Structures are given as C-alpha cells and as structure tokens.
Amino acid sequence: MEAALNKLMDAIERSAPLADVERLYAFYVLAVTNGNKSHTAVKLKIDRRTLQRWEKEEGRASLGGEP
C-alpha cells in the first residue's frame, strides 16, 4: 500500500497527466481494499472491468499487490 501511495504522490508532485493520476489513485484504493476489485469499483463508482483493463494495460499480475 505504501508503494502505491508513493507512486501517486510522485505523480501529483510532477503534475502528471490526469489519466495517469486517476489510475494511480485507483491502484492505491485497490491496495487499501486489499486487492478487492469489486469494493474498489464501488468506492470509485467505476466499472470493475475498468480496473481489469487497467491491470492488463499496466502489465500487473494483480493491482492489489505491490509492484
């Protein structure tokens, strides 16, 4: 969870594009929910499939895990 927060804060500090910050925030929330994509999707009011797509695009085995 700390790694996800650090990546998010770094992106904010360097004024990364909003799409990047959005994904990093979703990854952080996913870490907070212990990798539960359904809970994360409900909290963020996005479709669970969006998280799955972002996971695939980022090449992550699991969004809830530390990179």
C-alpha positions as CSV (number, residue, x, y, z in Angstrom):
1,M,0.0,0.0,0.0
2,E,2.9,2.4,0.8
3,A,4.4,1.9,-2.6
4,A,1.1,2.7,-4.3
5,L,0.8,5.9,-2.2
6,N,4.3,6.9,-3.0
7,K,3.7,6.5,-6.8
8,L,0.5,8.5,-6.5
9,M,2.2,11.3,-4.6
10,D,5.1,11.4,-7.1
11,A,2.7,11.7,-10.0
12,I,0.9,14.6,-8.3
13,E,4.1,16.4,-7.5
14,R,5.4,16.2,-11.1
15,S,2.0,17.3,-12.4
16,A,1.4,14.0,-14.3
17,P,-1.5,13.9,-16.8
18,L,-4.8,13.4,-15.1
19,A,-5.4,10.0,-16.7
20,D,-2.1,8.8,-15.0
21,V,-3.1,10.2,-11.6
22,E,-6.6,8.6,-12.0
23,R,-5.1,5.2,-12.5
24,L,-2.6,5.5,-9.7
25,Y,-5.3,6.6,-7.3
26,A,-7.4,3.6,-8.3
27,F,-4.3,1.4,-7.7
28,Y,-3.9,3.0,-4.3
29,V,-7.6,2.4,-3.4
30,L,-7.2,-1.1,-4.6
31,A,-4.3,-1.6,-2.2
32,V,-6.4,-0.1,0.7
33,T,-9.2,-2.6,-0.1
34,N,-6.6,-5.5,0.0
35,G,-7.0,-6.1,-3.8
36,N,-10.8,-6.4,-3.8
37,K,-11.7,-5.1,-7.2
38,S,-15.4,-5.1,-6.5
39,H,-15.1,-3.0,-3.4
40,T,-12.7,-0.6,-5.2
41,A,-15.1,-0.2,-8.1
42,V,-17.9,0.6,-5.8
43,K,-15.9,3.1,-3.9
44,L,-14.7,4.8,-7.0
45,K,-18.0,4.5,-8.8
46,I,-16.4,2.8,-11.8
47,D,-17.0,-0.5,-13.5
48,R,-15.0,-3.4,-12.2
49,R,-14.0,-4.2,-15.8
50,T,-12.2,-0.9,-16.0
51,L,-9.9,-2.0,-13.2
52,Q,-9.3,-5.3,-15.0
53,R,-8.5,-3.4,-18.2
54,W,-6.1,-1.0,-16.4
55,E,-4.5,-4.0,-14.8
56,K,-3.9,-5.6,-18.2
57,E,-2.6,-2.3,-19.7
58,E,-0.2,-1.8,-16.8
59,G,1.0,-5.4,-17.1
60,R,0.3,-6.1,-13.5
61,A,-0.4,-9.6,-12.3
62,S,-2.7,-8.1,-9.6
63,L,-3.5,-4.4,-8.9
64,G,-3.8,-5.0,-5.2
65,G,-0.2,-6.3,-4.9
66,E,2.9,-4.3,-4.6
67,P,4.6,-3.7,-8.0
